Amino acid sequence: MATVITIDGPSGGGKSTVSRMVAARLGYAYLDTGAMYRAVGLHARNRGTDLDDEAQVQEMLDSAELSLTPVDGDTRVLLCGEDVSEAIRSAEMGLVASRISALPLVRAKLTELQRQIGARGNVVAEGRDMGTVVFPDATGKFFLMASADERAHRRVEQLGEQGETISHAEILAQIEARDLADSTRALAPLKPASDAVMIDSTSMAVSEVVNFIVDQLAKK
């Protein structure tokens, strides 16, 4: 069986950073599934796709040439040959990704692609339904969370480092809206797998979270 480690959790919980570092420690590939949904959301927005029209959604998916390329321990996202790695990281695209990920056509296509990548083995997959839907038989499952206030604080700092200024209150509202949308959708809602190890990182440094996960895997 292919070795797959899943790290799920809500927006802004540090999944991407932790998953990249765990993958590096283990010598595994890093599968950023959130980036895949953001890229498809960007493609839909650029095309003016009516997300309530299944025919338009299918046409959009058929035209979306999506690939993930590992570069220096990170993952670059190519959409129709264009590197959109930075363009998809805005808070706006996070909300678009939340909406588009609830569409059965989109989720079916990306779940299939994610499983193809996971079948190669030695993968750390991060997202919202990796341990529950995409890789239910994963070798190790973790659910990473933190308080909404702490996640907003981290996001404001991250955007500030990128030269973007946005208020804590605005980011907090976006995070709470994303949490509600992700956890209440009918299709693959955000929730921990029954056999996932729960991690509250509110008061933990990234290195502590990474060490904890690696230690848990070593015990297996």
Secondary structure, 3 states (H helix, E strand, C coil): CCCEEEEECCCCCCHHHHHHHHHHHHCCEEEEHHHHHHHHHHHHHHHCCCCCCHHHHHHHHHHCCEEEEEECCEEEEEECCEECCCHHHCHHHHHHHHHHCCCHHHHHHHHHHHHHHHCCCCEEEEECCHHHHHCCCCCEEEEEECCHHHHHHHHHHHHHHCCCCCCHHHHHHHHHHHHHHHHHCCCCCCCCCCCCEEEECCCCCHHHHHHHHHHHHHHC
